């Protein structure tokens, strides 16, 4: 591993991409230089604010990887990142791409679930994100808002506002949400194709680690300083490899939990859609029955009408009407 310098970190952050491998590689480098945690976090925060909009969320993913995978080695990064995360999360939510809020909230959920940060600090981060997404009224609009009373919100709308998360999807919006949920499920399943548990190369590296790195009794065989130094380097490399892989497995576990929740929501939405379709089908069946009955009665009515073909043939015309003289003649 190369020695630490702020310029080296700036260069690595500039080269950082949103791929999992890029994030994990830089995370390992940062964790290796954990004794410089304070300047690392300072540079990270500064470069985050300067980064392009499309790359800001990647900086948060990097911070998450560093925070979670460095906990066993010490609290340096957890403590130092805490001092800048409120501003960082608020900045990414405000300046980031559309839809960047949801991944940030997911990170906060993971931190809360795993006890990475205190619940009150997680709540502080959530409020910072909410405030950054709230539209700020113009001064003229603020004055108007003060003068005019707020209109009464219908009960249904109030209920909807208080119930932002109703399984993410409302049965009333089934036609619109099912395709969107399907796309999210497909993407989540595709992401799991490259999950840590399927990384055969890393598992092979772990399986190939020498027995000395995990069997304390073999330390007695070391008889010189060179051999001890060599084993120490091997153990350090094994620790980094295992820490990285454990972090990936933990992230995969959370992804699978999230996928399970999404599948539950998907099944629920499909049942709602099926119920709506069944009601619609029954409605159309009743309409078809009524139309069929009208058709049957109309056919019966037509059959009861007289047959015009049996009337006398009047093709030659009718006889002329009698004249007035014929009508009053005494003969």
C-alpha positions in Angstrom: 0.0 0.0 0.0 1.3 3.5 -0.9 2.0 6.1 1.8 -0.7 8.6 2.7 -0.9 12.2 1.5 -3.8 14.5 0.9 -2.9 14.9 -2.7 -2.9 11.1 -3.1 -6.3 10.9 -1.6 -7.6 13.7 -3.8 -6.3 11.8 -6.9 -8.0 8.6 -5.7 -11.3 10.3 -5.0 -11.1 11.9 -8.5 -10.8 8.4 -10.0 -13.5 6.9 -7.8 -16.4 5.4 -9.8 -19.8 4.1 -8.6 -18.7 0.4 -9.1 -18.6 -1.8 -6.1 -15.0 -2.7 -6.8 -13.8 0.9 -7.0 -15.6 1.8 -3.7 -14.2 -1.2 -1.9 -10.6 -0.7 -3.2 -10.4 2.9 -2.0 -12.1 2.0 1.2 -9.4 -0.6 2.0 -6.7 2.0 1.2 -8.4 4.5 3.5 -8.8 2.0 6.4 -5.2 1.1 6.0 -4.3 4.7 6.7 -6.8 5.1 9.6 -4.2 6.9 11.8 -4.8 9.8 9.4 -8.6 9.6 9.8 -9.1 13.3 10.6 -7.4 14.7 7.4 -9.0 11.9 5.3 -12.5 12.9 6.4 -11.7 16.6 5.8 -10.5 15.9 2.3 -13.5 13.6 1.7 -16.0 16.3 2.8 -14.3 18.9 0.7 -14.1 16.8 -2.5 -17.7 15.7 -2.0 -19.0 19.3 -2.2 -16.8 19.8 -5.3 -17.8 16.6 -7.1 -20.2 16.4 -10.0 -23.8 15.8 -9.2 -23.8 12.3 -10.5 -20.8 11.3 -8.2 -22.0 12.7 -4.9 -23.9 9.7 -3.8 -20.9 7.5 -4.5 -18.9 9.5 -1.9 -21.6 8.5 0.7 -21.3 4.9 -0.3 -17.5 5.1 0.2 -18.0 6.7 3.7 -20.5 3.9 4.6 -18.0 1.2 3.5 -15.2 2.8 5.5 -17.3 3.4 8.6 -18.7 -0.2 8.7 -15.5 -2.0 7.8 -13.2 0.0 10.1 -15.2 -0.5 13.3 -13.2 -3.5 14.4 -9.9 -1.7 14.1 -11.1 1.4 16.0 -13.7 4.2 16.3 -11.6 6.8 14.4 -13.7 7.0 11.2 -17.0 6.5 13.0 -16.2 9.5 15.2 -14.6 11.8 12.5 -17.3 11.2 9.9 -20.0 12.0 12.5 -18.8 15.6 12.5 -19.5 16.1 8.8 -22.3 13.7 7.9 -25.1 16.1 8.7 -23.8 18.7 6.2 -22.8 15.9 3.7 -26.2 14.2 3.7 -28.0 17.5 3.5 -25.8 18.6 0.6 -26.2 15.3 -1.4 -30.0 15.4 -0.9 -30.2 19.0 -2.0 -27.6 19.0 -4.8 -27.7 15.3 -5.9 -29.6 13.6 -8.7 -33.3 13.1 -8.5 -34.1 10.1 -6.4 -30.9 10.4 -4.3 -32.9 10.9 -1.1 -34.1 7.3 -1.0 -30.6 5.7 -1.1 -29.5 8.1 1.7 -32.5 7.1 3.8 -31.6 3.5 3.2 -28.1 4.1 4.5 -29.5 5.7 7.6 -31.8 2.7 8.1 -28.8 0.4 7.9 -26.8 2.5 10.4 -29.7 2.5 12.8 -30.4 -1.2 12.5 -26.7 -2.1 13.0 -26.1 0.5 15.8 -23.5 2.3 13.8 -24.7 5.6 15.1 -27.0 6.7 18.0 -30.8 6.9 17.2 -30.8 10.7 18.0 -28.0 11.3 15.5 -29.8 9.2 12.9 -32.9 11.4 13.5 -30.8 14.5 13.1 -29.6 13.2 9.7 -33.2 12.5 8.6 -34.3 16.0 9.6 -31.4 17.5 7.6 -32.4 15.5 4.5 -36.1 16.6 4.9 -35.1 20.2 5.3 -32.9 20.1 2.2 -35.8 18.7 0.2 -38.4 21.2 1.4 -39.1 24.0 -1.1 -38.2 27.4 0.2 -41.0 29.9 -0.5 -40.0 33.3 -2.0 -40.3 36.3 0.3 -43.4 37.6 -1.5 -45.0 34.2 -1.2 -44.2 34.1 2.5 -46.0 37.4 3.0 -49.1 36.1 1.1 -49.0 32.9 3.1 -49.1 34.9 6.3 -52.1 37.1 5.2 -54.4 34.4 3.8 -55.7 31.5 6.1 -54.6 28.0 5.2 -57.4 26.1 3.4 -58.9 23.2 5.2 -57.5 20.0 3.8 -60.0 17.2 3.2 -59.8 14.3 5.6 -58.7 11.9 2.9 -55.8 14.1 1.9 -54.7 14.6 5.5 -54.7 10.8 5.9 -52.6 10.4 2.8 -50.1 13.0 4.0 -49.7 11.3 7.4 -49.3 8.0 5.8 -46.3 8.5 3.4 -45.2 4.9 3.7 -48.1 2.5 3.1 -46.0 -0.3 2.1 -44.5 2.1 -0.5 -47.5 1.5 -2.7 -51.2 2.3 -2.4 -53.8 -0.1 -3.8 -55.4 2.9 -5.5 -52.4 3.3 -7.7 -51.9 -0.3 -8.6 -51.9 0.2 -12.3 -49.0 2.8 -12.0 -46.9 1.2 -9.3 -46.8 -2.4 -10.4 -44.6 -1.8 -13.5 -42.4 0.5 -11.4 -42.1 -2.1 -8.6 -41.4 -4.8 -11.2 -38.5 -2.8 -12.6 -37.0 -2.3 -9.1 -37.3 -6.1 -8.4 -35.6 -6.9 -11.7 -32.8 -4.5 -10.9 -32.4 -5.9 -7.3 -32.2 -9.4 -8.6 -29.7 -8.4 -11.2 -27.5 -6.7 -8.6 -27.5 -10.0 -6.6 -25.9 -11.8 -9.5 -22.7 -10.1 -8.6 -23.2 -10.5 -4.8 -20.3 -11.4 -2.5 -21.6 -14.9 -1.8 -21.2 -15.6 -5.5 -17.6 -14.3 -5.7 -15.7 -17.5 -6.3 -12.3 -15.8 -6.7 -12.4 -14.2 -3.3 -13.6 -17.4 -1.6 -10.7 -19.2 -3.3 -8.3 -16.6 -1.9 -9.7 -17.1 1.6 -9.5 -20.9 1.3 -5.9 -20.6 0.1 -4.7 -18.6 3.1 -1.9 -20.4 4.9 -2.8 -22.3 8.0 -0.5 -20.1 10.1 -2.8 -17.1 9.9 -5.6 -18.9 11.8 -3.8 -21.4 14.0 -2.0 -19.9 17.0 -0.3 -23.2 17.9 1.8 -22.9 14.7 3.5 -19.7 16.0 5.9 -21.9 17.9 7.5 -22.9 14.6 8.7 -19.3 14.0 12.3 -19.2 15.0 13.6 -15.9 13.4 12.5 -12.3 13.0 12.2 -12.4 9.2 9.8 -15.3 9.3 7.8 -13.4 12.0 7.7 -10.2 9.9 6.6 -12.2 6.8 3.8 -13.9 8.8 2.8 -10.5 10.2 2.4 -9.1 6.7 0.4 -12.2 5.6 -1.9 -11.8 8.6 -2.5 -8.1 7.9 -3.4 -8.9 4.3 -5.7 -11.7 5.4 -7.4 -9.4 7.8 -8.0 -6.8 5.1 -9.3 -9.5 2.7 -11.6 -10.9 5.3 -12.8 -7.5 6.5 -13.6 -6.5 3.0 -15.4 -9.7 2.3 -17.4 -9.6 5.6 -18.4 -6.0 4.7 -19.6 -7.2 1.3 -21.5 -10.1 2.9 -23.2 -7.8 5.4 -24.2 -5.5 2.6 -25.5 -8.4 0.6 -27.5 -9.6 3.7 -29.2 -6.2 3.9 -29.9 -6.2 0.1 -31.5 -9.6 0.5 -33.7 -8.4 3.4 -34.7 -5.4 1.3 -35.5 -7.7 -1.6 -37.6 -9.9 0.7 -39.6 -6.8 1.7 -39.9 -5.7 -1.9 -41.2 -9.2 -2.8 -43.8 -9.0 0.0 -44.9 -5.6 -1.4 -45.0 -7.0 -4.9 -47.1 -10.0 -3.9 -49.5 -7.6 -2.1 -49.8 -5.3 -5.1 -50.4 -8.3 -7.4 -53.2 -9.5 -5.2 -54.7 -6.0 -5.2 -54.4 -5.9 -8.9 -56.0 -9.4 -9.2 -58.8 -8.3 -6.9 -59.5 -5.2 -9.0 -59.4 -7.3 -12.2 -61.8 -9.8 -10.8 -64.3 -7.1 -9.8 -64.0 -5.5 -13.2 -64.5 -8.9 -14.9 -67.6 -9.6 -12.8 -69.0 -6.2 -13.7 -68.5 -6.8 -17.4 -70.1 -10.3 -17.1 -73.2 -8.7 -15.6 -73.3 -6.2 -18.4 -72.9 -9.0 -20.9 -75.8 -10.9 -19.3 -78.0 -7.8 -19.5 -77.2 -7.1 -23.1 -77.8 -10.8 -23.9 -81.2 -10.6 -22.2 -82.1 -7.5 -24.2 -81.0 -9.1 -27.4 -83.1 -12.2 -26.6 -86.2 -10.1 -25.9 -85.7 -8.0 -29.0 -85.4 -11.1 -31.1 -88.7 -12.5 -29.6 -90.4 -9.2 -30.2 -89.3 -9.1 -33.8 -90.7 -12.7 -34.3 -94.1 -11.6 -32.9 -94.6 -8.8 -35.5 -96.9 -9.5 -38.5 -95.3 -10.9 -41.6 -95.5 -8.1 -44.2 -95.1 -10.6 -47.0 -98.7 -12.0 -46.3 -100.4 -8.6 -46.9 -102.3 -8.1 -50.2 -100.3 -7.1 -53.2 -100.9 -3.4 -54.0 -98.4 -3.0 -56.7 -101.0 -2.1 -59.3 -102.3 0.8 -57.2 -105.7 1.4 -55.4 -109.0 2.0 -57.1 -109.9 5.8 -57.7 -112.0 7.5 -55.0 -115.6 8.2 -56.0 -116.5 11.8 -57.1 -118.8 14.1 -55.2 -121.6 13.5 -57.8 -121.3 9.8 -57.3 -121.6 10.2 -53.6 -124.9 12.3 -53.7 -126.5 10.8 -56.8 -130.2 9.7 -56.2 -130.1 7.0 -58.9 
